[in-house]
Amino acid sequence: MTGAIYFKEAKYEFLKKLRVKPFAVSTLGFPLLLYLLFGILMNRSWHASTYLLASYGVFGVAGVSLFGFGVNLAVERGMGWLELKQASPMPPPAYFVAKLVSCIVFSIVLIILLLALGLGFGHAQLSTVEILHLFAILVAGAIPFGALGLVLGYVVPASSAASFINMIFLPMAFCSGLWMPLQFLPKTIHQIAPFLPPYHLSQLAIAVVRGGHNHSALLHWEALAGFTLLFLGAAILLHRRDALRQNRVV
């Protein structure tokens, strides 16, 4: 019975996001458009299209999770929808698990479309094993960004959630080397990058498309796990703060 509740909540959360055209079009369309322009049309080299397939994959997955989780949660908190969900007999974690699952499903769709573009039109050079490896890394990357989106959903104002998250996400993506390789960026950014989640996910993804062994892979996975735990801990504290405020109001 509990499993059916989780499944239905995740199903309807996904359908809700799918029906919100601005979310579906922007989170799926923007990374695809960027890759089409900079990875295929403006770069005739398969090296560039292959490299950008990894970096824009990270950019897309991070965007889906941050906006799918953060903006949605902020808006629904502002509308009182979260309080209504918590008052229902539904298991409390189901609401958050459904959002994470829907973000992962959207991420899978985005990754498939990016791979289709890269392999079909960008002549990206990847073996079947590398494709599966890249796919698994990017899907797993939805989890730490979903946790970050959860934190942002509790702290950004509902009326301007998308703008606030963009102000955080876009500089973070740039400083992580998602738009331009880090070697072409100032040394100051090199020092900032290791403190940003997209940097670690991009290093794992880029190592796959470059075909080499990433000796720092374990370090990057540990960093992503650490970010996830940190964000989840912060989200739990913020959730409890909200619950206390509601009890005081009541």
C-alpha positions in Angstrom: 0.0 0.0 0.0 2.8 2.4 0.9 4.6 1.6 -2.3 1.5 2.4 -4.3 1.3 5.8 -2.6 4.9 6.6 -3.5 4.4 5.4 -7.1 1.2 7.5 -7.6 2.8 10.6 -6.0 5.8 10.3 -8.3 3.6 9.7 -11.3 1.4 12.7 -10.8 4.4 14.9 -9.9 6.0 13.9 -13.3 2.8 14.6 -15.2 2.4 17.9 -13.4 5.9 19.0 -14.5 5.3 17.7 -18.0 2.1 19.8 -18.3 3.9 23.0 -17.1 5.2 24.0 -20.6 7.7 26.7 -19.4 9.4 24.1 -17.1 9.5 21.3 -19.7 10.6 23.5 -22.6 13.2 25.4 -20.7 14.8 22.6 -18.7 14.9 20.3 -21.7 15.2 22.8 -24.6 17.9 25.2 -23.2 20.7 22.6 -22.8 19.8 21.0 -26.1 19.9 24.4 -27.9 23.2 25.3 -26.3 24.7 22.0 -27.4 23.3 22.3 -30.9 24.8 25.8 -31.3 28.2 25.4 -29.6 28.7 21.6 -29.8 27.5 21.0 -33.4 26.9 24.1 -35.6 29.8 26.2 -34.4 32.2 23.3 -33.9 33.0 20.9 -36.8 35.4 18.9 -34.7 34.1 15.7 -33.1 36.5 16.4 -30.2 34.5 19.5 -29.3 31.1 17.8 -29.8 32.2 14.9 -27.6 33.6 17.1 -24.8 30.6 19.4 -24.8 28.3 16.4 -24.7 29.6 15.7 -21.2 29.7 19.3 -19.9 26.3 20.2 -21.3 24.9 16.9 -19.9 26.0 18.0 -16.4 24.6 21.5 -17.1 21.2 20.0 -18.1 20.9 17.5 -15.3 21.8 20.2 -12.7 19.3 22.6 -14.2 16.5 20.0 -14.2 17.1 19.1 -10.5 17.6 22.7 -9.2 14.5 24.1 -11.0 12.4 20.9 -10.7 13.0 20.7 -7.0 13.9 24.2 -5.9 11.4 26.4 -7.8 8.6 23.9 -7.3 9.1 23.6 -3.6 9.4 27.3 -3.1 6.2 28.0 -5.1 4.3 25.2 -3.3 5.4 26.4 0.1 4.2 29.9 -0.8 0.8 28.5 -1.8 0.5 26.4 1.4 0.4 23.2 -0.7 3.3 21.7 1.3 1.3 22.2 4.6 -1.7 20.5 3.0 0.4 17.5 1.9 1.9 17.2 5.4 -1.6 17.2 7.0 -2.7 14.4 4.7 -2.3 10.7 5.6 0.4 10.4 2.9 3.9 9.3 4.2 5.9 12.6 4.7 8.9 11.5 2.6 6.6 10.6 -0.4 6.3 14.3 -1.4 10.1 14.8 -1.6 10.8 11.3 -3.1 8.3 12.0 -5.8 10.0 15.3 -6.7 13.4 13.6 -6.9 12.1 10.7 -9.0 10.4 13.1 -11.5 13.7 15.1 -11.7 15.6 11.9 -12.4 13.1 10.9 -15.1 13.4 14.3 -16.8 17.2 14.0 -16.6 17.0 10.6 -18.3 14.9 12.1 -21.1 17.4 15.0 -21.5 20.4 12.7 -21.5 18.9 10.5 -24.2 18.1 13.6 -26.4 21.6 15.0 -25.9 23.2 11.6 -26.8 21.0 11.4 -29.9 22.1 14.8 -31.0 25.8 14.2 -30.2 26.0 10.8 -31.8 23.6 11.5 -34.7 24.7 15.0 -35.8 27.8 15.9 -33.8 29.6 12.7 -34.7 30.7 12.3 -31.1 33.0 9.4 -30.7 31.9 7.1 -27.9 31.8 3.4 -27.5 28.7 1.6 -26.1 30.5 1.1 -22.8 31.4 4.8 -22.6 27.8 5.8 -23.5 26.4 3.6 -20.7 29.1 4.9 -18.3 28.3 8.6 -19.1 24.6 7.9 -18.8 25.0 6.4 -15.3 27.2 9.2 -14.1 24.8 11.9 -15.3 21.7 10.2 -13.8 23.5 9.8 -10.5 24.3 13.5 -10.7 20.6 14.3 -10.3 20.8 13.3 -6.6 23.2 15.9 -5.2 21.6 18.7 -7.3 18.2 17.6 -6.1 19.4 17.9 -2.5 20.7 21.4 -3.3 17.4 22.3 -4.9 15.6 21.1 -1.7 17.7 23.6 0.3 17.0 26.4 -2.1 13.3 25.6 -2.1 13.2 26.5 1.6 15.2 29.7 1.4 14.3 31.5 -1.8 11.1 33.6 -2.0 8.3 31.9 -3.9 7.6 35.0 -6.0 11.0 35.1 -7.6 12.4 31.6 -7.0 13.4 31.0 -10.6 15.4 34.3 -10.7 17.2 33.6 -7.4 18.1 30.0 -8.5 19.4 31.3 -11.8 21.6 33.8 -10.0 23.2 30.9 -8.1 23.1 28.2 -10.9 24.6 30.2 -13.8 27.7 31.5 -12.1 28.2 28.1 -10.5 28.1 26.4 -13.9 30.5 28.9 -15.4 33.0 28.6 -12.5 32.8 24.8 -12.8 34.0 24.8 -16.4 30.7 23.7 -17.9 30.6 26.3 -20.7 34.4 26.6 -21.2 37.2 24.3 -20.1 38.8 25.4 -16.9 42.3 25.8 -18.5 41.0 28.8 -20.4 39.6 30.5 -17.3 41.5 32.7 -14.7 43.4 31.0 -12.0 41.1 32.3 -9.3 38.3 30.2 -10.8 40.5 27.2 -10.7 40.7 27.7 -6.9 36.9 28.1 -6.6 35.9 25.2 -8.8 36.6 22.3 -6.3 34.1 23.8 -3.9 31.3 23.5 -6.4 29.2 20.4 -7.0 29.1 20.7 -10.9 32.9 20.7 -11.1 33.1 17.2 -9.5 30.3 15.8 -11.7 31.8 17.3 -14.8 35.2 15.9 -14.1 33.7 12.4 -13.9 31.7 12.9 -17.1 34.6 14.5 -19.0 37.0 11.7 -18.1 34.6 9.2 -19.7 34.4 11.1 -23.1 38.1 11.6 -23.1 38.6 7.9 -22.9 41.2 8.0 -20.1 41.3 6.7 -16.6 40.3 9.2 -14.0 42.7 8.7 -11.1 40.7 11.2 -9.0 37.3 9.5 -9.6 36.9 8.3 -6.0 37.7 11.8 -4.7 35.0 13.4 -7.0 32.4 10.8 -5.9 33.3 11.4 -2.2 32.9 15.2 -2.8 29.5 14.7 -4.4 28.4 12.3 -1.6 29.6 14.9 0.9 27.7 17.7 -0.8 24.6 15.5 -0.8 24.8 14.8 2.9 25.5 18.5 3.7 22.5 19.7 1.6 20.2 17.0 3.1 21.2 18.0 6.6 20.6 21.6 5.9 17.2 20.8 4.3 16.2 18.8 7.4 17.0 21.7 9.7 15.1 24.1 7.4 12.1 21.7 7.3 12.0 21.5 11.1 12.2 25.3 11.3 9.2 25.6 9.0 7.3 23.0 11.1 8.0 25.0 14.3 6.8 28.2 12.7 3.6 26.5 11.6 3.0 25.1 15.1 3.5 28.6 16.6 1.0 30.1 14.2 -1.6 27.4 15.0 
